[in-house]
């Protein structure tokens, strides 16, 4: 029997006076929830996404829900010039970047024997290489300032097996390794790099692209009998960006109630 989600949390000022960039924040998923929670926790936020119309709609909706609309910038994380432009725009608009949330990712369903190079490459390009491009672009700014926090979005599939997900799982495992290695390089500059590893966060887009019956099967494996709300993942991303985790770097934190 599924337990109901807990009440939505009240704000505690965890990111007061911080500036935050959240990628892939259009729509209704983890990126959107993270941007909203950051604003609620006192941050000034800029959100980006490849979808200009959906990005504007997300900013308006966040503004309606929180009383403060985030800044926006269109960015395709597979385009190096756009990623560099996003960092430049964020610095111009925010003054500096305290926190960068790498949320962009792309999935799909395909058996290894049927998967084309294009299917493999597009998932890796968005999910893994896109995260790398963002790290490469924003880290020099944080190094120069001598502080900063980066939170990457990985997945339990970086650890656990699921059929038809080889490309996505490989990409997310790569995000985990990228997190650990870049954290070792960034530590000497007082910059922290961590990641969350969600098991299952329910939102309409995921439901739309998931084969019939699979979500119910995955939910049944969760200890609480339900998927996470996107804001439950966002809460942990906010914590990793906050001063409550100043001794954590290179860590991949599972946000999961799965048995195994």
C-alpha positions in Angstrom: 0.0 0.0 0.0 1.4 3.3 -1.0 1.9 6.0 1.6 0.9 9.5 0.7 3.6 12.2 0.1 4.5 14.3 3.1 3.4 17.9 3.4 5.3 20.4 1.2 8.2 21.8 3.3 8.3 25.4 4.7 11.3 27.5 3.8 14.3 27.7 6.2 16.5 30.3 4.3 19.1 27.7 3.3 20.1 29.7 0.2 19.6 33.3 1.4 21.7 35.7 -0.7 22.9 32.9 -3.0 22.7 33.1 -6.8 21.7 29.9 -8.5 21.6 28.6 -12.1 19.3 25.6 -12.9 19.5 23.9 -16.3 16.6 22.1 -17.9 14.1 23.8 -15.6 11.1 24.1 -18.0 8.2 21.7 -17.6 7.1 20.0 -14.3 10.1 17.9 -13.4 13.0 18.0 -11.0 14.6 21.1 -12.6 11.4 23.1 -12.2 10.9 21.9 -8.6 14.6 22.8 -7.8 14.3 26.3 -9.2 11.1 26.9 -7.1 12.7 25.5 -3.9 15.8 27.6 -4.4 13.7 30.8 -4.7 11.7 29.7 -1.6 15.0 29.2 0.2 16.1 32.8 -0.5 18.2 32.5 -3.7 18.2 34.7 -6.8 17.7 32.2 -9.6 18.2 32.0 -13.3 16.7 29.0 -15.1 17.6 27.7 -18.6 16.1 25.2 -21.0 16.2 24.4 -24.7 12.5 25.1 -25.0 12.0 28.8 -25.1 8.2 28.9 -24.8 8.1 26.3 -22.0 10.9 28.1 -20.2 8.9 31.3 -20.2 5.8 29.5 -19.0 7.9 27.9 -16.2 9.2 31.2 -15.0 5.7 32.7 -15.0 4.3 29.8 -13.0 7.2 29.9 -10.5 6.6 33.6 -10.1 2.9 33.0 -9.5 3.6 30.3 -6.9 6.4 32.1 -5.0 6.0 35.7 -5.7 9.4 35.9 -7.4 10.0 35.0 -11.0 13.4 33.6 -11.9 15.5 35.1 -14.7 15.6 33.0 -17.9 18.1 32.1 -20.6 17.6 29.6 -23.5 20.4 27.1 -23.7 21.0 23.8 -25.5 23.6 21.9 -23.5 24.8 20.1 -26.6 26.0 23.4 -28.1 29.3 24.6 -26.6 28.7 28.2 -27.7 25.3 28.3 -26.0 26.7 26.8 -22.8 29.5 29.4 -22.7 26.8 32.0 -23.4 24.7 30.8 -20.5 27.5 31.3 -18.1 28.2 34.8 -19.5 24.5 35.7 -19.3 24.2 34.4 -15.8 27.2 36.4 -14.6 25.8 39.5 -16.3 22.3 39.0 -14.8 23.2 37.7 -11.3 26.6 39.4 -10.8 28.2 36.1 -10.0 27.3 32.4 -9.7 27.3 30.7 -6.3 25.5 27.5 -7.2 25.1 25.6 -10.5 22.5 22.8 -10.8 23.2 20.5 -13.7 19.8 18.9 -14.4 19.7 18.4 -18.2 19.2 14.8 -19.2 17.6 12.7 -21.8 16.4 9.1 -21.7 14.6 6.6 -23.9 13.9 2.9 -24.2 15.9 0.6 -26.5 17.5 -2.8 -26.3 21.2 -2.9 -26.9 20.9 -5.1 -29.9 18.4 -2.7 -31.5 19.9 0.6 -30.4 21.3 2.8 -33.1 24.4 5.0 -32.8 22.1 8.0 -33.0 20.0 6.8 -30.0 23.2 6.1 -28.0 24.9 9.4 -28.9 22.0 11.7 -28.3 21.5 10.4 -24.8 25.2 10.6 -23.9 25.5 14.0 -25.5 22.7 15.6 -23.5 23.1 13.7 -20.2 26.8 13.2 -19.8 28.6 15.5 -22.2 26.1 18.3 -21.5 27.0 18.1 -17.8 30.7 18.1 -18.7 30.3 21.2 -20.9 28.5 23.1 -18.1 31.2 22.1 -15.6 34.0 23.2 -18.0 32.2 26.5 -18.6 31.3 27.5 -15.0 34.3 26.1 -13.0 36.8 28.9 -14.1 34.4 31.5 -12.7 34.0 29.7 -9.4 37.8 29.1 -9.2 38.4 32.8 -9.7 36.0 33.6 -6.9 37.4 30.9 -4.6 34.0 29.4 -3.8 31.0 27.7 -5.3 28.8 24.6 -5.3 27.7 22.4 -8.1 25.0 19.8 -7.9 24.7 17.2 -10.7 21.6 15.1 -11.3 22.5 11.4 -11.7 20.3 8.4 -11.3 20.2 5.1 -9.4 20.5 3.5 -12.8 24.2 4.5 -12.6 24.4 1.7 -10.0 21.4 -0.5 -10.8 20.4 -2.5 -13.8 17.2 -2.0 -15.8 16.6 -3.4 -19.3 16.2 -1.0 -22.2 18.2 1.6 -20.3 21.8 0.9 -21.3 22.4 4.3 -22.9 20.8 6.3 -20.0 22.4 4.2 -17.3 25.8 4.5 -18.9 25.4 8.3 -19.1 24.3 8.6 -15.5 27.2 6.3 -14.3 29.4 8.7 -16.3 27.9 11.7 -14.4 28.7 10.0 -11.1 32.4 9.5 -12.2 32.6 13.0 -13.6 31.2 14.3 -10.2 33.9 12.5 -8.2 36.8 13.4 -10.4 35.9 17.0 -11.0 35.4 17.4 -7.2 39.0 16.4 -6.6 40.2 19.1 -9.0 37.8 21.8 -7.6 38.5 21.2 -3.9 41.7 23.2 -3.9 39.7 26.2 -5.2 37.1 25.8 -2.4 34.5 24.6 -4.9 32.3 21.6 -4.1 30.9 19.2 -6.7 28.2 16.7 -5.6 25.4 14.8 -7.2 22.0 13.4 -6.3 20.9 9.9 -7.5 17.1 9.7 -7.6 15.3 6.4 -8.1 11.9 7.5 -9.4 10.4 11.0 -9.4 6.9 11.2 -10.9 5.9 14.0 -13.3 3.7 14.2 -16.4 6.5 14.0 -19.0 7.9 10.8 -17.4 4.5 9.2 -17.4 4.1 10.1 -21.1 7.3 8.5 -22.3 7.3 5.4 -20.1 5.9 2.1 -21.4 2.5 1.0 -20.0 2.8 -0.8 -16.6 6.5 0.1 -16.0 5.9 2.9 -13.6 3.5 0.8 -11.5 6.2 -1.9 -11.4 8.9 0.5 -10.4 6.7 2.2 -7.8 6.0 -1.3 -6.2 9.7 -1.6 -5.6 9.9 1.5 -3.6 9.7 1.1 0.2 7.1 3.8 0.4 5.1 2.2 -2.4 5.2 5.5 -4.4 7.4 7.6 -6.6 9.1 10.6 -5.1 7.6 14.0 -5.7 10.0 16.2 -7.8 10.3 18.6 -4.9 11.6 15.7 -2.6 14.6 15.4 -5.0 14.9 19.2 -5.1 15.1 19.4 -1.3 18.3 17.3 -1.3 19.8 19.3 -4.2 19.1 22.5 -2.2 20.8 20.9 0.9 23.9 20.0 -1.2 24.1 23.6 -2.4 23.7 25.0 1.1 26.2 25.7 3.9 24.9 22.6 5.7 27.1 20.4 3.5 30.4 22.3 3.4 32.4 19.2 4.1 30.8 17.1 1.3 32.4 17.0 -2.1 32.7 14.2 -4.7 29.7 12.5 -3.2 26.7 10.9 -5.0 23.8 10.9 -2.7 21.0 8.4 -3.4 17.5 9.9 -3.0 15.7 6.6 -3.0 13.5 4.3 -1.1 14.1 1.3 -3.3 14.9 -2.1 -1.7 17.6 -3.1 -4.1 
